């Protein structure tokens, strides 16, 4: 039922994938301005992730998710009416604060609704729902933007947020873990800060941030590149982005089943780093060739499959029942931090030095992440890190 909520919500996820194109093509912002505006989304995401984790530990993961969906829908409608630069930056920051509070609460909910033996399958099912929805959202969004205008992206995204809230409220009820209900000691309260004192975990998240910065350029720089250099329409770009979700739906669970338990998680993350790096370097090596974007998205999607599920598993396995909110909050915040860095870095470098510099830079970032994960394999405690 939780995965059904995610499917409904992500089926309308079309504003963020096209935001860079919307800002540069529709509102007329420069690449540098668009990068700053998208970084404001990242700043709001960091605040939202941390507050969502705290509220999940302090109050309830259930109500954080419900009200986040309700107010995110309202936020998308309001954002569609903002066209000036400063107003858009402020509005998108506030929207991200509300929207991203959902993520750590959702991670806690997966843990609560699952049993230890079903946790990995639950995570995979939830990601499958997210990516199945994401295979629908960008494709539909590209069609709407091309034929009806960008405003409809905001409207549909808002409606699916509200539909997801209704499904969530009607089908799911809050369930408290026994360990949390019975143990309200100072250890429980201090557990809310446990992740901030876990040095190895913080180093691990630092590497995740940079790998995410490279991965996210497929949603920030690549759509603008395809529009400007390849002269693709929004509908074609949307179809390309939708392929990412479709590949994950078809391939991720079989790959995870074969890899899990046979290899260290950080070793698998190194494989993911290689695929992500190569997915951008091919643009620099081959240049303008019609098949390159399709080859690149297959590579970056494989990188995502070999990276994100296993990074998530490391984060969850380091947490305890009374500190899950803080661990999931920091994990979500690491991606939000990447949202701050990625658009400004990618779009500003593209605007000042050209796209080829961007491709080699992203390949270098992925290589550094690979080396970092390799160095950490024997430094993290296997029994706690799950590697």
NORRA-V368337 format. One record per helix or strand of 3 or more residues. SS is the DSSP state (@ for helix, = for strand). FROM is the first residue (numbers start at 1). LEN is the number of residues. If there is no record, write none. Layout:
BEGIN
SS;FROM;LEN
SS;FROM;LEN
END
This chain:
BEGIN
@;2;9
@;16;11
@;31;28
@;61;19
@;85;29
@;116;32
@;151;21
@;178;5
@;186;6
@;194;4
@;199;30
@;234;26
@;265;22
@;292;14
@;308;11
@;324;30
@;355;22
@;382;4
END
